[in-house]
Amino acid sequence: MSPSPEDEKRSIRQRASDRRERLAQGPVVRTDEAYQERMRGREQREESAVPGALRIAASWSWRLILVGVAAYFIGQFLTFFSTILLAILVAMLLTVLMEPILGFYRSRLRMPRTLAAAVALITFLLIVVGLVGGAGASIIGGFANLSDKASDGFDQLLAWLADSPLGIGSDQLQQYVDRAQEQLGDNAGNIAGGVLSATGSLVSFFTGLILALFTMFFLMRDGRSMWFFVVRMFPERARRDVNESGIRAWYTLGAYTRTQIQVAAIDAVGIAAVAAALGVSLWFPIGVLVFVGSFVPIVGAFVTGAIATLVALVDQGPTDAILMLVGVLAVQQIEGNVLQPYLQGNNLSLHPVVVVVAVTAGSILAGIFGALFAVPFVAALNVVINYLVGRDMYPEMNYDPNRRGGPPEAFDEYVRSGEEMFAKKAEAAEAKRIPGSEPAPDGPRESEEV
């Protein structure tokens, strides 16, 4: 017998009620062993359908994409502060450079740290002014002679072109000159814009220079306390590693800078001596240029050597230019294959390929300054990473009381003294708040500097 309409309505209402109860209770999770085994098998089959190498590549890919995107935006952010960032980096490099002189003033002459930093800064400025002034006087003195020789050489080139099989006559050469003048006139607006841009760059340069000297003074005066302040911003369990790895990075930067100074001085003296022996009038500016260029690994030696050869070509002729090129190559080979490995030792522990790649990448990303800072940055990063993974490249620093950054317990003493000072200040403030109480006798005064 078929159910009555009332029974059907009652059945529909019951099923709807059961459905609402199941929805209210949430999804049913099956916990029986057979079902769980079936689900594990399904997951394994799904994973086995994708090769393991592809899964690993996919995992690395999205992580590298995130790192790349973050690095890009960080780089774009730092671009807005490039002048400040470069000034700080230059100040750090110059501070490392002046550390021996600063140490002499403080330890041997017993100067206070403020006076020692000021005298060291003045010493640096006098050295720079002496080098630039000497090179400038030599350039001014030899410019007239060099200009006349360059003009004579240009006339000889025109005469050779007129008599050569190319058949370029004086009328055709004059047409080329007139065309060049027309192009110069048509692009006068662009040239003026370039001059204005160069003026703005010059203002930015001097702003960065003043900031670098200002930062350099305070790094020499308060460098250790400034570093400890940075370390205190890290979590307590990470402070020791950050402090020790940072000190080792600073030591590596100092070793690199001193080595580069010695190498640059040897290159400059050797190439300047070759130029002077050949009778090149601008031998002293060539030496200064080689000294500065030697701080840019590989690329600087190539560029300054080429400039020295071209100056010899204009000043003395092709024969002396060839001899100049031979002398430059000889000095650079002795420096690169004998002196630099001996002076540098294992301070950097970087393969030459890493140096070339670092210089190339730095020059692409940040121009000449990127090429200048690429190698010390990579060397310091190498030391930091090795220390953090348990491979200390300078284990003797764990026991050296005279190391840079102070002895191993200096940071702990700094933290402890800071905590005691703030505790006393809090006690003094609390005593002032409570009527009739007095601060501790040894509590700091309100004007006491932190």
Secondary structure, DSSP 8 states (H G I E B T S, - for coil): ----HHHHHHHHHHHHHHHHHHHHH-------HHHHHHHHHHHHHHHHTS-HHHHHHHHHHHHHHHHHHHHHHHHHHHHTTHHHHHHHHHHHHHHHHHHHHHHIIIIIS---HHHHHHHHHHHHHHHHHHHHHHHHHHHHHHHHHHHHHHHHHHHHHHHHHHHSTT---HHHHHHHHHHHHHHHHHTHHHHHHHHHHHHHHHHHHHHHHHHHHHHHHHHHHHHHHHHHHHHHTS-HHHHHHHHHHHHHHHHHHHHHHHHHHHHHHHHHHHHHHHHHHTT-TTHHHHHHHHHHHTTSTTHHHHHHHHHHHHHHHHHH-HHHHHHHHHHHHHHHHHIIIIIHHHHHTTSS---HHHHHHHHHHHHHHHHHHHHHHHHHHHHHHHHHHHHHTT--S-GGGGS-TTSTT--TTHHHHHHHHHHHHHHHHHHHHHHHHSTT----TT---TT---
